[in-house]
Amino acid sequence: MSDRSEAAEQFVKRLIRPEIQQLSAYHVPESKGLLKADAMENPYRWPDEMKQRWLECLADVEINRYPDPHAKLVVEGLKKAMNIDPQWEVLLGNGSDEIIQMLAMAVATDGAKILAPEPGFVMYRMVATYMAMEYVSVPLAEDFGLDSELMLSAIKEHQPALIFLAQPNNPTGNLFSWETVEAVIQAAQGLVVLDEAYTAFTDADSLFLLEKYPNVVVMRTVSKVGLAGLRLGLLVGSKEWIEEIDKLRLPYNINILTQASAEFALHNYSLLEQQAANIRQSRTLFYQRLGELKGLKVRPSETNFLLVTVAAGKGKVVHQQLKARGILVKCLDGSHPRLADTLRITVGSDDDNNRIVAELSDLI
Ligand SMILES: Cc1ncc(COP(=O)(O)O)c(C=O)c1O
């Protein structure tokens, strides 16, 4: 190690907060040449004719200028595409991950806590650490529903400033019962965020809660419906909330190419909806075929992924073996005690799903 590196390390040790030094950066595995079934992406591309029209839109973009700071046309397009009542305000983030961070920044006073059920989406915990906030994780019930007793007592004890409920939940794939969701909202003195990242793959819709409760906001993303590359998430809520959170948004957080592409894609939203409908159909078939494999348990899903558990002690091995055969899925073994030997597999085209079933049936 050079003297300069050693000296830099000393500075880092002294200056960077210990909990950040202990953190591992969000890991994205190399996927070149692999069938990508690890990140809940839509497998379908756009028809050539549509790509051509998109490129024409991009050619008109004034890349030398800053983008519209409020991305008004994107907001309008999202409201229309997602049937969001005009009375609600919409704030945009560079992916919903950025919105999670803005929400935490907004409430992060000394002692403020974030609460979420687990197994759940990892960014809630990570963002709590970024903001030096305490993170309270509440175990899900046996069936991966919300354990209302545990949730209510944790809320009473910790009085969290923020509660995240992913509806449906990642990585378990299920919806929480509305009754328990509402009990949580009623018990909370803090803000409850309904994270609807998988809204395209379920009939459930949390927007009605905005009307009913003053301490609810709804978060969505276009990542799972086919626009993961854009990095665009949205927070829907009343003016009172959105105006405050908006103060934490870095200027121009939605770049000009994302804005132009999102406007274009939202004008063609029926194609994305059709693709999502195809994925839902494929999910049914994929679920059935995986369910027929002996030595594997698959859970029903309201999302575009399936959670499968293989024989005890085999999770990591099967993950590696699939990779060796050109298939990348997410290995959740080791991430939570309830997820031992569990893999999360994105639903793709029927061909991709059939290939995964064939390889799995050979392996297990
Ligand atoms: C529940 C949930 N919320 C939010 C996100 C983040 O989505 P985005 O791509 O918009 O940052 C994900 C992505 O996996 C997710 O599963």
The ligand as a MOL file (V3000), in Angstrom:
LIG
                    3D

  0  0  0     0  0            999 V3000
M  V30 BEGIN CTAB
M  V30 COUNTS 16 16 0 0 0
M  V30 BEGIN ATOM
M  V30 1 C -40.8300 -2.6100 -3.0810 0
M  V30 2 C -39.8960 -1.8320 -3.9350 0
M  V30 3 N -39.8680 -0.4960 -3.8160 0
M  V30 4 C -39.0510 0.2620 -4.5580 0
M  V30 5 C -38.1810 -0.3160 -5.4630 0
M  V30 6 C -37.2360 0.5710 -6.2070 0
M  V30 7 O -37.6320 0.8390 -7.4850 0
M  V30 8 P -36.9160 1.9330 -8.3870 0
M  V30 9 O -36.3580 1.1720 -9.5390 0
M  V30 10 O -37.9990 2.8790 -8.7910 0
M  V30 11 O -35.8690 2.6220 -7.5720 0
M  V30 12 C -38.1650 -1.6990 -5.6220 0
M  V30 13 C -37.2300 -2.3310 -6.5540 0
M  V30 14 O -36.9630 -3.5010 -6.5250 0
M  V30 15 C -39.0410 -2.4780 -4.8310 0
M  V30 16 O -39.0570 -3.8070 -4.9030 0
M  V30 END ATOM
M  V30 BEGIN BOND
M  V30 1 1 1 2
M  V30 2 1 2 3
M  V30 3 2 2 15
M  V30 4 2 3 4
M  V30 5 1 4 5
M  V30 6 1 5 6
M  V30 7 2 5 12
M  V30 8 1 6 7
M  V30 9 1 7 8
M  V30 10 2 8 9
M  V30 11 1 8 10
M  V30 12 1 8 11
M  V30 13 1 12 13
M  V30 14 1 12 15
M  V30 15 2 13 14
M  V30 16 1 15 16
M  V30 END BOND
M  V30 END CTAB
M  END
